Amino acid sequence: MLPKQKVYHGILQELRNYIEANHLQPGDKLPSERVLSEQLQAGRSSIREALRAMELLGLIETRHGEGTFLSTYRPYHTVEVLSSFILQRNSTKNDLLIAKRIIEKEAAKIAYDDMQGEDIGQLIDIVWDQSLNENAKHVAFFQYLFYKTENLLLAKVWQLMDEFSYTISSLSYDESFYLRLIDLYQGNHYASIEELFHDLPVKNN
């Protein structure tokens, strides 16, 4: 027999294959545990555990008296679930915020070489946009910088970290930080970007 964990992981993969092979869409009903057990040749207890994991992640929903149905995938729900487990320790929270700041610093440095006058204008508009709250302004500002890096993987990693950190607190930098970074871009002071991020004051709301 395979270890229980491997059986459990294998069933999750089989369930994914089943959903794809049968072209199931959000709102479609899944077979019962008994039917899945027979079709996937796995124990009902293992099937049940796999379904519970999928329900926890918001991939399926159980309706009393009706059965189990595919849900519309909500990435923010997954982030909230994972953060409830991963971010319980203060040291882990601090590590996340430090790592996020490092990635933002590197993005600011990578974007430097491709920063044009129109880009400066876009960043200034974001800073002075009164329709954005502090957190939304921070996200919009760095989304633009990550766009300029043309590094999709780096942008995805930052986005995930930002979503995690948002479950801790609303995180943004002081307005003077964004204006100072814009000044460094305008004045071609690449070396000063590192200094700007060093001992950066953070506002936790």
N, C-alpha and C positions, 0 to 999 in steps of 0.2 A: 504494500500500500504506500502511496505517496504521503508525505507529511501533510497534515491538515491544511497548513498555510498554502502549500503548493496546489492542493486540490481546490481550495477556495479561489486562488488566483486564476487557476485554469478555468473554472466555471464562469468567472467574470468575463474572460476572453470568449468562451463559448457563447455566453449570452449576447455579447456584442456581435459575434458572427451571426447568430440567429436573427438578431434585429436587422442587420444589414442584408442578409440573404432573403429575408421575407419583406424587405422594403417597408418596415414599420415606421410610422411617423408619430409625432406627438399627438396624444389622444387615442392611439390604437391600444387595444387590449393585449396583454401578454397571456400566454397559456397558464394554467394552474400549476402549482408546485409539483403535483403528481405527474402532469403531462411533461413538464420540463425535466423532471427527474428521469422519466422514461426516455425522452428524446436525447438528452445529454448523457444518459447512462451515469448518473451521479446520485448520491444519497440526498434525500429530501432535506435533511438538516443542513447540508452544504449548500443546496439551492437556496434555502431560506436565508442563510448568512449572506450569500452574495446579493440577494434581493434587498436585504436590510441595508447593506452598504450602498447600493444604488439609490435607495430611498433617502438615505442620509445625505447623499450628494445632490439630491434634487433631480435625479435622472428618471425616477419613476414615482408614482403615487398610488397608494392603496385606498380604494373606496369601499367602505363597509357594505357588504352584501352584493358588491358588483365585481370586484376583482382588482387586478393590478394593471395600471395604464402607464404608458410613456408620458413623461412630462416635457415641457419646453425647457431646454437647458438654460440655466441661469448662472453664468460664471461668478457673479458677485455672491450668490448663495454658497458656491463651493469655497470661495475665499473666506466667508464667515465661518463655515464649518471647520476648515483647516486651521484658521486662526484661533479658534476656541481650544484647540489641542496644542498647537505649536507655540503660541504666544502667551502661555500662562506664566512663565518665569520672567522676572524683570530683566535678567541678563540677556535672555533671548530677544526681548523687545528692544533693548539698547543695541544689541548686535545688528538687528534689522535696520534700525534707524541710521546707524553708522555706515552700514553697507550701502544703503540707499543714497546717503550723502556722497559717498565715494563715487558711485555710478553717475550721479548728477554732475559731480566735478569733472569726471572724465568726458562726459557728454559735452559739457561747456567748452572743454579744451579741444575736443575733436571738431566741434562745430565752428571753432574760431577761423580755420583756414578758408571756410566757404561762406563766411558771413559778409553779405553785401549790404549796400545802403537800404534797399527795400526790406531786408530782413531786420535791420535795426528798427525801421519804422513799424514793422509788425510787432516786435517785442515791446516797443514803447506803447503802442495801442493796447496791448494786453495789460501792461502795468496800470494804465490810466482808465481802463474799462470799469466804470462804476457799476455795471450790471453783474460783475463777478465778485463773489465773496473771496476771502483770503485764500481758502483752500483751492477753489476753482481757478483762481488766478495763478497759483503755484503750478497746478496741473497743466494749464494752458501754456504757461511760459516754457516749462520743460518739455512738453509735448512738441513744441516748435523746435526746441534745440535738438531733440532726438530725431525729429524729421530731417534736420540739417545734417546729422551724422550719417544718414543713409545706412544705418546699421539696425536692421529689423530685429535681430536677436537681442541686442542691447536694449532696444526700446521695449521689447516684450518683457524682459527681466525686470526693468524699471517699473513697468506698468503693474506687474504682479506685486512687487514690493510696495508700490504706492497704495494698492488696494488693501494689502495686509496692514500697512501702517495706518490707514484710515480707520481700521477697526480698533486701533489703540486710541487715537485722538486725531483731531483735525490738525494737520501739520502744515505749517507754512513758514517762510522766512520773513524777516522784516522788510518792508518796502524798499528801504535803502539798499538792501542787497541786490535786488533786481536792477535798480538804477545804476548801481556801481558796476555791475557786470556789463551792462550796456555801455557805460563809459569806457570800460577796458576794451571792448570790441571796437568802439569808435577810435580810441587812441592807439590801437595796435599794441596793447600791453599784455601779451600772452603770458609772460612769466608771473604776472600779478594775479592771475586766476587762481593759482594754487594758494596764494596768500589769502585771497578773499574767502576761500572755503575753510581755511584754518581757523579753528575756534569760532566757527560761525554761530551766532546766537540763533536759537530756534524758539519759535512761539508755539507752545502746545496749548490748544484751546479745549 
